[in-house]
Amino acid sequence: VDVEQDIDNVDVETQPADTQTAGEALTGPPTALVEDSDSEPVEGVDVDVSVEDGDGSIEAGTTTVETDEDGLADFTDLVIETADEDYTLEFEVNGETAETDTFNVEAANSDELTASINGEESPSVDDGDEEAIDVLAEDAFDNDVPQETIEVDSIDDSGDGITVDGLAGTDDADTGVDGEAA
């Protein structure tokens, strides 16, 4: 049997969820359906998946999956680390393709806070100076983390750089869409 001749249609059986989290397996899971000209499932063919639209790529997971007896290829472990809007995936089998609906990848929880005063990460600050401190929240994949509340308990600028201590203080600020709080 010439499998390439039997493939008539590749379709998206299960769409990725509308909102995903950077660094986690895509939920849905994205699943392709492969059928022949009689709309019967085709078993045993490799389906490839790639990012069609969006700034990131598939950083981890199996990007080629063989169809099962129902003609389905489930992509259960795909990971995208770059936060962006309007991603789509493309399934491909022997030149036949299908594209998923769009989905967004949001930043993971913040993993790193970078503090700066007037744009300098290691400024000198004289006692009594009232300077604006900017704090940038990023996840483990260098995505800016929006809508993160940063609470400052104390600030130590006596060593290398600025250390922001505590998450139980009374001064707090929410990060904006750019992950920055001031």
WOVENKA-V200961 format. One record per pair of residues at least 12 apart in sequence whose C-alpha atoms are under 8 Angstrom apart, sorted by sequence separation. I is the first residue (numbers start at 1). J is the second residue. D is the distance in whole Angstrom. If there is no record, write none. Layout:
i->(I | I)
j->(J | J)
d->(D | D)
This chain:
i->(16 | 17 | 63 | 88 | 89 | 152 | 153 | 154 | 15 | 16 | 50 | 62 | 88 | 118 | 152 | 153 | 14 | 15 | 16 | 49 | 88 | 117 | 118 | 152 | 153 | 14 | 15 | 32 | 48 | 49 | 61 | 62 | 63 | 87 | 88 | 117 | 118 | 119 | 151 | 152 | 153 | 154 | 14 | 15 | 48 | 61 | 62 | 86 | 87 | 117 | 118 | 151 | 152 | 153 | 13 | 14 | 47 | 48 | 60 | 61 | 86 | 87 | 116 | 117 | 150 | 151 | 152 | 153 | 12 | 13 | 14 | 46 | 47 | 60 | 61 | 85 | 86 | 87 | 115 | 116 | 151 | 152 | 153 | 12 | 13 | 46 | 47 | 59 | 60 | 85 | 115 | 116 | 151 | 152 | 12 | 13 | 46 | 47 | 58 | 59 | 60 | 84 | 85 | 115 | 151 | 152 | 11 | 12 | 45 | 46 | 58 | 59 | 83 | 84 | 114 | 115 | 151 | 10 | 11 | 44 | 45 | 58 | 59 | 83 | 84 | 113 | 114 | 150 | 151 | 10 | 11 | 43 | 44 | 57 | 58 | 82 | 83 | 113 | 114 | 149 | 150 | 10 | 43 | 44 | 56 | 57 | 83 | 113 | 149 | 150 | 9 | 10 | 42 | 43 | 44 | 56 | 57 | 80 | 82 | 112 | 113 | 149 | 150 | 8 | 9 | 42 | 43 | 47 | 56 | 111 | 112 | 148 | 149 | 7 | 8 | 9 | 42 | 43 | 44 | 55 | 56 | 110 | 111 | 112 | 147 | 148 | 7 | 8 | 9 | 41 | 42 | 43 | 55 | 56 | 110 | 111 | 112 | 147 | 148 | 6 | 7 | 8 | 41 | 42 | 43 | 55 | 109 | 110 | 111 | 146 | 147 | 6 | 7 | 9 | 41 | 54 | 109 | 110 | 145 | 146 | 147 | 6 | 8 | 41 | 54 | 108 | 146 | 148 | 150 | 54 | 55 | 107 | 108 | 125 | 145 | 146 | 147 | 34 | 53 | 54 | 124 | 144 | 145 | 146 | 33 | 53 | 54 | 123 | 144 | 145 | 146 | 7 | 52 | 53 | 108 | 110 | 122 | 144 | 145 | 6 | 25 | 35 | 51 | 52 | 53 | 107 | 109 | 144 | 34 | 51 | 52 | 107 | 108 | 33 | 34 | 51 | 52 | 107 | 110 | 122 | 123 | 137 | 33 | 50 | 51 | 107 | 122 | 136 | 32 | 33 | 49 | 50 | 121 | 122 | 31 | 32 | 49 | 50 | 121 | 138 | 3 | 31 | 32 | 49 | 137 | 31 | 48 | 49 | 136 | 137 | 30 | 31 | 47 | 48 | 136 | 29 | 30 | 47 | 48 | 135 | 136 | 29 | 30 | 47 | 116 | 134 | 135 | 29 | 46 | 52 | 115 | 134 | 135 | 45 | 115 | 134 | 27 | 115 | 133 | 26 | 132 | 25 | 26 | 25 | 26 | 25 | 26 | 24 | 25 | 26 | 24 | 25 | 23 | 24 | 22 | 23 | 24 | 22 | 23 | 13 | 22 | 32 | 82 | 22 | 81 | 83 | 22 | 82 | 21 | 12 | 10 | 10 | 10 | 20 | 22 | 16 | 18 | 19 | 20 | 21 | 22 | 15 | 16 | 18 | 19 | 20 | 21 | 22 | 23 | 10 | 11 | 12 | 15 | 17 | 18 | 19 | 20 | 21 | 22 | 9 | 10 | 11 | 12 | 16 | 19 | 21 | 8 | 10 | 11 | 12 | 4 | 23 | 22)
j->(28 | 29 | 75 | 100 | 101 | 164 | 165 | 166 | 28 | 29 | 63 | 75 | 101 | 131 | 165 | 166 | 28 | 29 | 30 | 63 | 102 | 131 | 132 | 166 | 167 | 29 | 30 | 47 | 63 | 64 | 76 | 77 | 78 | 102 | 103 | 132 | 133 | 134 | 166 | 167 | 168 | 169 | 30 | 31 | 64 | 77 | 78 | 102 | 103 | 133 | 134 | 167 | 168 | 169 | 30 | 31 | 64 | 65 | 77 | 78 | 103 | 104 | 133 | 134 | 167 | 168 | 169 | 170 | 30 | 31 | 32 | 64 | 65 | 78 | 79 | 103 | 104 | 105 | 133 | 134 | 169 | 170 | 171 | 31 | 32 | 65 | 66 | 78 | 79 | 104 | 134 | 135 | 170 | 171 | 32 | 33 | 66 | 67 | 78 | 79 | 80 | 104 | 105 | 135 | 171 | 172 | 32 | 33 | 66 | 67 | 79 | 80 | 104 | 105 | 135 | 136 | 172 | 32 | 33 | 66 | 67 | 80 | 81 | 105 | 106 | 135 | 136 | 172 | 173 | 33 | 34 | 66 | 67 | 80 | 81 | 105 | 106 | 136 | 137 | 172 | 173 | 34 | 67 | 68 | 80 | 81 | 107 | 137 | 173 | 174 | 34 | 35 | 67 | 68 | 69 | 81 | 82 | 105 | 107 | 137 | 138 | 174 | 175 | 34 | 35 | 68 | 69 | 73 | 82 | 137 | 138 | 174 | 175 | 34 | 35 | 36 | 69 | 70 | 71 | 82 | 83 | 137 | 138 | 139 | 174 | 175 | 35 | 36 | 37 | 69 | 70 | 71 | 83 | 84 | 138 | 139 | 140 | 175 | 176 | 35 | 36 | 37 | 70 | 71 | 72 | 84 | 138 | 139 | 140 | 175 | 176 | 36 | 37 | 39 | 71 | 84 | 139 | 140 | 175 | 176 | 177 | 37 | 39 | 72 | 85 | 139 | 177 | 179 | 181 | 86 | 87 | 139 | 140 | 157 | 177 | 178 | 179 | 67 | 86 | 87 | 157 | 177 | 178 | 179 | 67 | 87 | 88 | 157 | 178 | 179 | 180 | 42 | 87 | 88 | 143 | 145 | 157 | 179 | 180 | 42 | 61 | 71 | 87 | 88 | 89 | 143 | 145 | 180 | 71 | 88 | 89 | 144 | 145 | 71 | 72 | 89 | 90 | 145 | 148 | 160 | 161 | 175 | 72 | 89 | 90 | 146 | 161 | 175 | 72 | 73 | 89 | 90 | 161 | 162 | 72 | 73 | 90 | 91 | 162 | 179 | 45 | 73 | 74 | 91 | 179 | 74 | 91 | 92 | 179 | 180 | 74 | 75 | 91 | 92 | 180 | 74 | 75 | 92 | 93 | 180 | 181 | 75 | 76 | 93 | 162 | 180 | 181 | 76 | 93 | 99 | 162 | 181 | 182 | 93 | 163 | 182 | 76 | 164 | 182 | 76 | 182 | 76 | 77 | 77 | 78 | 78 | 79 | 78 | 79 | 80 | 79 | 80 | 79 | 80 | 79 | 80 | 81 | 80 | 81 | 72 | 81 | 91 | 141 | 82 | 141 | 143 | 83 | 143 | 83 | 91 | 91 | 92 | 93 | 103 | 105 | 100 | 102 | 103 | 104 | 105 | 106 | 100 | 101 | 103 | 104 | 105 | 106 | 107 | 108 | 96 | 97 | 98 | 101 | 103 | 104 | 105 | 106 | 107 | 108 | 96 | 97 | 98 | 99 | 103 | 106 | 108 | 96 | 98 | 99 | 100 | 94 | 141 | 141)
d->(5 | 8 | 7 | 5 | 8 | 6 | 6 | 7 | 6 | 6 | 7 | 7 | 6 | 8 | 6 | 5 | 6 | 7 | 5 | 5 | 5 | 7 | 7 | 6 | 6 | 7 | 5 | 8 | 6 | 7 | 8 | 6 | 7 | 5 | 7 | 6 | 7 | 8 | 7 | 6 | 6 | 8 | 5 | 7 | 4 | 5 | 6 | 5 | 5 | 5 | 8 | 5 | 7 | 4 | 8 | 5 | 5 | 7 | 7 | 4 | 5 | 6 | 6 | 6 | 7 | 6 | 5 | 7 | 8 | 5 | 7 | 6 | 5 | 6 | 6 | 7 | 6 | 8 | 7 | 5 | 6 | 7 | 7 | 6 | 5 | 5 | 6 | 8 | 5 | 4 | 6 | 6 | 7 | 5 | 5 | 6 | 4 | 7 | 6 | 6 | 7 | 6 | 6 | 4 | 6 | 6 | 6 | 6 | 5 | 6 | 6 | 6 | 8 | 5 | 5 | 6 | 4 | 7 | 5 | 6 | 5 | 5 | 7 | 5 | 7 | 6 | 5 | 5 | 7 | 6 | 7 | 8 | 5 | 6 | 8 | 7 | 5 | 6 | 7 | 7 | 5 | 5 | 5 | 6 | 7 | 8 | 5 | 5 | 6 | 6 | 6 | 7 | 7 | 5 | 8 | 7 | 8 | 8 | 8 | 6 | 6 | 4 | 7 | 8 | 5 | 8 | 5 | 7 | 5 | 7 | 5 | 5 | 6 | 7 | 6 | 6 | 7 | 7 | 8 | 7 | 8 | 6 | 6 | 6 | 6 | 5 | 6 | 5 | 7 | 7 | 7 | 5 | 8 | 8 | 5 | 5 | 7 | 5 | 8 | 8 | 5 | 5 | 5 | 5 | 8 | 6 | 8 | 4 | 5 | 5 | 6 | 5 | 7 | 8 | 4 | 6 | 6 | 7 | 7 | 5 | 7 | 7 | 8 | 8 | 7 | 6 | 5 | 7 | 8 | 6 | 8 | 6 | 7 | 7 | 7 | 6 | 7 | 7 | 7 | 4 | 8 | 8 | 7 | 4 | 8 | 5 | 7 | 8 | 6 | 4 | 7 | 7 | 7 | 5 | 8 | 6 | 8 | 4 | 8 | 8 | 8 | 7 | 7 | 5 | 7 | 6 | 7 | 8 | 5 | 6 | 5 | 7 | 7 | 5 | 7 | 5 | 6 | 6 | 8 | 7 | 7 | 7 | 5 | 6 | 6 | 8 | 4 | 8 | 6 | 7 | 7 | 5 | 6 | 6 | 7 | 5 | 5 | 7 | 7 | 7 | 7 | 6 | 7 | 5 | 5 | 4 | 6 | 6 | 6 | 6 | 6 | 6 | 6 | 5 | 4 | 7 | 6 | 6 | 7 | 6 | 6 | 6 | 7 | 5 | 7 | 7 | 5 | 5 | 7 | 8 | 6 | 6 | 6 | 8 | 7 | 4 | 8 | 7 | 6 | 7 | 7 | 7 | 7 | 5 | 6 | 5 | 6 | 8 | 5 | 8 | 6 | 8 | 6 | 7 | 7 | 6 | 8 | 6 | 5 | 8 | 4 | 7 | 7 | 6 | 6 | 6 | 6 | 7 | 8 | 8 | 8 | 7 | 7 | 7 | 6 | 7 | 7 | 6 | 6 | 5 | 6 | 6 | 8 | 5 | 5 | 5 | 5 | 5 | 7 | 6 | 8 | 6 | 7 | 7 | 6 | 6 | 6 | 6 | 5 | 7 | 6 | 5 | 7 | 7 | 7 | 6 | 8 | 6 | 8 | 6 | 7 | 8 | 8)
